[in-house]
Amino acid sequence: MSYRPINDDEETRRLHSFDAADSTRDSRAKPRPKYGLTASRLHSLVSVAAGTVMCLFGYEQGVFGGIIVGQEFQDYFHHPSPSLTGFVTSVYDLGCFAGALLTLVVGEWLGRKRMLIIFTIIMTSGIMLQTGAHSMNHLLWGRFIAGIGNGGNTATAPVWHVETSHQDAKGKAVVKEMVVNVGGFVISNIFTLAFSRATTEAQWRFPLGIQLIFVVIILTLVPILPESPRWLLARGRDAEAKTVLASLSEHDVEGDFKGIRDSVRQEMAVQASWSQIFRGGPATRRLLLGMLLQVCQQLTGINVLCYYLPLVLHKSVGLPELASHILSTGIAVLFMLATAGSLFFIERLGRRPLLMFMAAAMAISFLGIAISTEISHDNGHHIPGIVATVFITFYFLAFGFGWIAVPWLYPAEINSLSMRTKGAALATACDWLFNYVVVQTTPIGIHYLHWGLYLLYAVLNACFVPIIYYLVVETAGKSLEQIDQWFAANPGWLVHKAGETAFAVADGAATLANRAVGHDEMRQDNEGESMVKAYEQQQRRSYDVDMRSIDEDDFALEDEEEEEDDFRYQE
């Protein structure tokens, strides 16, 4: 075989083809999934799948409050008492609490996709049991089982969505999930309104059974979509993770792959134990702050109105059943628009001002609801009922602008790298636990306390203003490193006098550190350039001396060596 001399252009092309063959060889270890879709289409489908999970969550929040005021439901279940009504509604949240704890135990073992599939199947069985219920016991067990599935799904879907999103789209992904969550609440109000005048069991069975449409979408999309690349890397499946990243990106992913891999390895190396988390000190303080905001979110009274909005309008405000359904739907639409608008306020105003101002607004709203509902019951006039409806709408706008997203973002921002996973899981568990407390006690409070229930939540919201002012650390626009520095400089719990001083110190320290790192990187870059030049010279000599064809045998020995390296890494 003869070879002709090669010029520089040919040499460059051959070097590129050698690199391409080398990268192709990396993907031979595990077959690439045949998604058959562009990166943008894959991202869209992941958003649809994760969004459907959150939409189903919002639907479940609103549907039961819409059917329990129906005459057919009341007659079929023999007019349940307020305490039983509260329990059958809130037992769903106990199931969600159990599902969230299960996720903490088995989530990392099963992976994001299998978790979603398994918990969606669990939720399906609960939905079917509710839809076909012939007694209150069937309904109770159906609600609890559906809650387990929803608790696992809502703890998994946002993580999967964020971990498969582009870096610059992660924040928007969280807000989008909140918007579609409220969108599910809107849909539930539309369906309960549509069937509110039915004179058969369809009045409550159809709104419950229609949830199976969401289930079909989830179980159709999730199996054909990619797994989280971060989870794959954490399990030592590097080649598959790189393939997934390539499928989700339209450019070279080598840099992204190395960055994510290094981040995952660092997280795995510094994971904190449960004893370390509760030992006390700054770590425990940060953990408790994340849990505190989730508890405060539930004690603002949002689920007094979300779960029971038609009941509140019908029993407390005194509106007819049909009018309460119509107004519930309209208020839900405004709630969704306010949630979408929160995207423009979260980073501009900061966490602390937004939470404080909106807590004050919600306190005023509940005070107005309490006064107007009491006047309405005393004289039977319609004007106080209209005023109460206005205050309810004002409350939903305030909550949508300030409190729907921040308590979910805060645990991930406030906790250090070593405790972020456990901190977020505990905060979510607190949310579900206090969700149960609020939903369980609301029908009892409406029946026995009347307007006093709304006055109680007015006082709670007013108390959150000083709690946030004195305890909650501002995290907007701050890096995780800056937050670490802030806590190192401020060991005390009270933060109202600390201001931005510690963050300024942190910025100065970070600048000095970056300069030091910059010198190191310049030195490493120079060394790297020398290594690249030496590599190119070696390749030229190799091609000039041995001009044979490159085939599969050339990579056999290197493949075996890489497999041995992967095996040692997994050990």
N, C-alpha and C positions, 0 to 999 in steps of 0.2 A: 504494500500500500504506500502511495506517495502523497506527500503533502506539499502544498505551495506555501510560500512565506506569507505571514499575516502582517497587516498594518495595524496602526493604533486604533482605528475605528473598529476593525474586526475584533481586536483584543478586548476593547470595551464591551462590545456586544457579547462576546463569549464569557467575560466575567459576569455580566448581568445574567446570562443564561445559567451560569454556574450557581449564582445566588438563588435564582428562581428554582433550580433543581434542588438546592439545599432546603429552601422553605417548603417545597412540595414534599420532600422526604419527611419533614417533621409531621406533616398531616397524614402520612401513610400509617402511623402507628394505630390510629383509630379512624374509621371511616367518617367522612364528613356528612352530617345530616343533610338530606336533600330537601331543604325548605322550599326551593323553587320560587323564592320571592326576593324582591329588592330589599335593601336595608330599610328604606323609609316605609315600605309596606309592612315589614316585620314589626317595626316600632309601632305602627298604627294598630296592628292586630294585638300586640301586647297591651297597648293602652285600652283597647276595646275589652279584652279579657279581664284585666285588672279593674277597669272601670265598671264592668258588669257586676263584679263581686261587691264593690262599694255601693253600686246602685241598688243591689238586692238588700244590702244592709240598711240603706235608707228606706227602702220600701217596707221592710219588716218593722222599722221604727214607727211608721205612720199607719200601717194597715189595721192594726188591732184596735187602735183608738177610734178608727172610723167605723168598725163593724159592731163594737160593743154597745153603741147607742141605738142600733137598729132594733125595731120591734121584733123582727123575726128571730134575731139572735137572742134577745131577752126571753121570748116565749119558749124557744127550743131548749134553752138551758135553765128554765124556771126562775128567771129573774135573780141572778146571783147577787149576793150581798156585796157591799163595797170592798170588804176585806178579801173576798174570794175573787172579785174582779181585779183587784190590785195584784193578787198572787198569780193568777193565770197570765196576767200581762208581764209581770216582772220576773217570773220563773225563766223566761227567755234570756234575761240578762244573767241569771245564775249559770245557765248553760254556756253563755258567751264567756263568762269568767272561767269556767272549767276548760273550755276550748283554748283560751289564751294560755292557761297553765300547761295544757298538753303540748302546745306549740313550743313552749320553753323546754320541755323534756325531749320531744322527738323531732322537733323542727329541723335541727341541723343534721340529723341522721337521715331523714327522709328526703330532704331537698325541697325546693320551692314548688316545683310542678307536682310532684307526688302528694305533697301536703294539700295543695289546692284540689286535686282530684279526689283524694280520700275524704276530705272534710266537706266537699260539695256533695258527695254521695251520702254522707251522714246527714247533711242538711236536707237532701231530697227526701230521705225517709221521714224526717220530722215534718216536712211540708205536707207529704201525703197523709200522714197520720192526722194532722190538723184538718186537712180538707175533708177527710172521710170520717171525722169524729162523730160518734154517736152518744158520747157522754162527756162530762167535764174532765174525767180522768184521762180520756183519749186526748183531749185538747191540751191538758197540762203536760203530758208526756211528749206530745208533738212539739209544743213550744220549747221544752227543755232540750230535746234532741236537736231541733233546728238551731237552737242557740249554741250548742257545742260546735256544730258545723260552721256557723257564722263567726264564732270566736276564733276558730282556727284560720278561717279564710281571711278575716280582716287583719289578723296579725301577720299573715304571709303575703298577701297580694301587694300591699304597698312596698314591701321589701323587694319582692321580685320585680316590680315595676321600676323602682329606682335603680336597682342593680343592672337592669338591661337598658337603661336610658343613657343618652349622651350626658357628659358631665355638665354642660350648660343647660340641660333640660330637667335636672333633678328637682329643683325648687318648684318649677311649674308643674311637674308631675304630681307633687303633693297637693297643690291647690286644685288641680283638675280633679283629683280623687274626692276632695271635699265638695266640689261643685256637683259631681255626678252622684255623690251620696245624698245631697239635698235634692237632686233631680229624682232619685228614687222615692224620696218623701213626697215630692210633688205628684209623681205617678200614682202612689198609693192613695192620695187624696182624690185624684181624678176617678180612679176605679171605685172607691167607696161612695163617691158622689153619684156615679153612674148607676150603681146598684142599690142606692139608698131607698128608692121607691119600690123595689121588688117586694112581692108578697109571698115569695117562696124561700126555701133554704138557700137559693142562689144568692140572696142578699149578702150572706157572709161566706158561703163556700167558694164562690167564684173568685172574689178578691184574694182569698188564701191560695187557691189552686193555680192562679195565673202566674205565681212565682216560678212555676216549673219552666216557663219560657226562659227566664234568666239562667236556670240550671242547664238547659240545653245549650245555650250559648257558651257557657263556661266549659262544659264537658266536651264541646266540639272544638274549641279553640286551644285550650291549654295543652292537650297532648301533642299537637302539631307544632307548637312554638318552642323556642330554645329555652334551655335551663339557664339559670343565673351563672354568668362566668365566674363571679366571686365565689359562689358555692362550689363550683367545679374545681377551682384552684385550691380551696380549702380542703377538698377531698383528694388532692394530689393528681387530679385529672387535667394536667396542663395542656396536653395536645387538644383535647376536646374543648377546653375553655378558649384556646386560641382560635379554633374553628368557629365557635359561637361569636366571638368578637369580630372575626372577619365577616361573618354573615350579617352582623348588626351595623357594620361600618362600610362606607364607600371609599375609604382611603386606607393607607398602610396602618396596621394596628400594632406594629412591633413595639412602639413606645408606650402605647396604652396598655398592652399586655404586660410589659415589664413593670410599669407603674402599679397596676392593680395587683400583680403577683407579689411585689415587694410589700405593698400595703397589707395584703392578706396575711403574709408571713409575719409581719410585725404585729398585727392584731392577735394572731395565734400565739405569739411568743409572750405577750404581756397580759393575757386574759386574767382577770382578777377572780379569786375564789369568793364564795359567799361569806366566808369568815372575814376576809379582807374588806368586803363591802360594808359590813355592819360593825366593823371594829371601832368606828368613830373617826373624827377628824374631817378634813376637807372632802374626802371621797364620800363619806356618809352624808355630809351636808349637801353635796351636789346631787346625790341620788334622791334625797328627800325633797329637794326643790322641784325636781321633775315630777315626782309623785304628788307633791302639793298642788301643782297647777292642774293636774288631771282631776284631783278631788274637787278643787275649786270650780272647775268647769261644770261638773255635775251638780254642785250645790248652787250654781247660778239659777237653777230651775229650768234649764232648757228642756229637759224631758218631762217636766210637768206639762209643758205645752206641746212638745213634739208628739209624745205618745198619746196624749189625751186632749188634743186641741179641739176636736168636735165635741167632746164631753164637757170641756171647760166652757165653750161657747153656748152649749145647750143647757147645762145645769147651773153654771155660775152666772153667766151673762144673761141667760134667759131667752136665747134665740130659739126659734123653731128648728127642728131637726134638719130640714132641707137647707135652711139659711146657714146653719152652722157648717154644713158640708161645703157649701159654696164659698163661704168666707175662708174656711180652712184651706181650700185649694188656692184662692187668691193670695193669702198670706204666705203659703208655701212657695209660690212663684217669686214673690218679693224676697223671701229668704234666700232662694237660690241666686238671685241677682246680687244681693248683698255679699254673699259668699264669694262670687266671682269678682266683685269689686275689691275684696280684701287683698287681692294680688297687688294692687297699686298702693296700699297703705302699710303693709307689713314691714317692708324694708325702709320706707321713707320716714315713718314716724317712730319706729323702734318698738320693741316689745313692751317695755314698761309704760310709756304714755298711752299706747293703744289699749292695753289691758285696764289701766286705771280709769281712763275716760269712759270706756265702754261699760265697765262695772258700775260706775256712777250713773250712766244712762239707764242701765238695766234696773238699778235700784229705784230710780224715779219711775220707770215703767211699771214695776210691780206695785209700787205705792199707789200709782194711779189706778191700776187694776183693782187693788183692794178697796179703795175708796168708792170707785164707781160701781163695783158689783154689790157692795153693801147698800148704797143708795138705791140701786135698781131693785133689790129685793124688798126694800122698805116701802117704796111707793109704786112699783110696777111700771114706771115710765120707760120709754124706749131710749131716751137721750142718754142716760147713764150707761146703757148697754152699748150704744155706739161709741161713747167715750172709752169704755173698757176695750172695745175692739181696736180702737186707734192705738191705745197703749200697748196692746198685745203685738200689733204690727210693729210699733216702734221698738219693742223688745227684740223681736226677731231680726230687725235691721242692725241693732247694736251688737247682738251676738254674732251675726254673720260677718260684720266688719272686723270684730276684734277677738272673739273668743273661740271661734270654731277651729282655727288652724294653729294658733300659737301653742296651746297646751300639747298638741301632737308633735310639733316641731321641737319644742323646748327640751324634752329629755335627751334627744339626740345631740342637741347643741351643748347642753350644760354638763353632760357626763364625759369623763375622760375616756380615752381610747380603750383602756383596759376594762372598763365596766359599762361600755355603751350598750351592748346587747342585753345584759341583765337589767340595766337601768331602764331601758325602753320597755322591756317585758313587764317589769314590776309596775311601771307607770300605767301601762295598758290594763293590767289586772286591777289596779286601783280604780281606774275609770269604770270598768264593768261592775265592780263591787258596789260602788256608790251609785252607779246607774240603777242597780237593783234596789237599793235603799230608797231612792227617790221615786221610782216607778211603783214600788210596793206601797208606799205611804200616801201617794197622791189621791187615789179614790177615797181613802179613809179621811184624809184632810179636807177634801171638798165636801164630804158628807157631814162631818162633825165640826170642823173649824170655819167653814165657809170662807169669808173674806180674810180671816186670820191666817190662812195658809199662804196667801199672796203677800201679806204683810211680813210673814216670817222670811220669805225669800227676798223681800226688799231689804230687810235688815242684813241678811247674809251678804248680798251684793254690796251693800254699803261697807261692810267689814272688810271686803276684799281690797278696797282702795288702799287703806294703810298697810295691809299685809303685803301687797305688791310693792308699795313705796319703801318699806323697811327691809324686806327680805329678798325680793326677786332681782337678780343680776341682769343687766342689759346685755344681750348677746347679738343684737343686730349689727351686721357689718364687721364682726370680730371673728378672727380665725380661732381655731381650737387651741393653738399655741398661746394666743393672747389671753384666752379665757383661763388656761392653766396658770399663766403668770398672774392674772388678776386674783385668783384664789390663793396663790402663794403669798401675795402681798397683803391680802385681806382675810385673815383667819377668822375674824368675828362674823357673827350672823347678820348684824345690821349693816346695810349697804347704802343708806340714804346720804351719808356724808362722804362716802368714798369717791363718788363721781367718776371722772375719767382719769384721775391721777394715776391709778395703778395701771390703767391701759396705756397711758403715756409712757410709764416706766417700761411696760412690756414692749411697747413699740421700739423704745430705745435699745432694749436688750436684744430684740429681734433684729434690729438694724445692724448692731455689732456682730451678732451671730451670722447674719447673712453676708456681711463683708468677709468674715473669716471663711465662711463656706465658699464665697466667691473666689477667694484666692486659691482655695483647694481645688475648686472646679476648673479654674484656669490652668493650674498645674496638671490636673488630670486630663484636660482637653489636649494640652500639648503632648502629653505622653500618649494619649489616644491617637493623635494624628501621626506620631512616629510609628505606632504599631500598625496603623492602616497602611502607611507607605511601605513598611517592611513586608506586610502581607501581600500587597500588590506586586512588589518586586519578586517575592517568592513565587507568586502565581505565574508571572511572566517567565521566570526561569523554568518553572514546571512545564509550561506549554511549549517552550522552545526545546527542552530536552526530551520530553515524552509527549508526542503529539498524537496520542491514541484517543479513541472515542470514549465518551463517558456513558456508562450504562449502569444498570442496577447493582452490579457486583461491587462498584466503587463505594457504595454506601453501606454494604452489608456489615462490615466490621464496625463502622461508626454507629450504626443502628443498635448493634449489640451493646456497645459501650454506653449509649444514651439510656438504653433500657436498664442497664445495671445502675446508672446514676439515679434514674427515677426510682428504682427499687430501694436504693439506699436512702433517698430523700423521704420516701413514704415511711420507712422504718423509723 
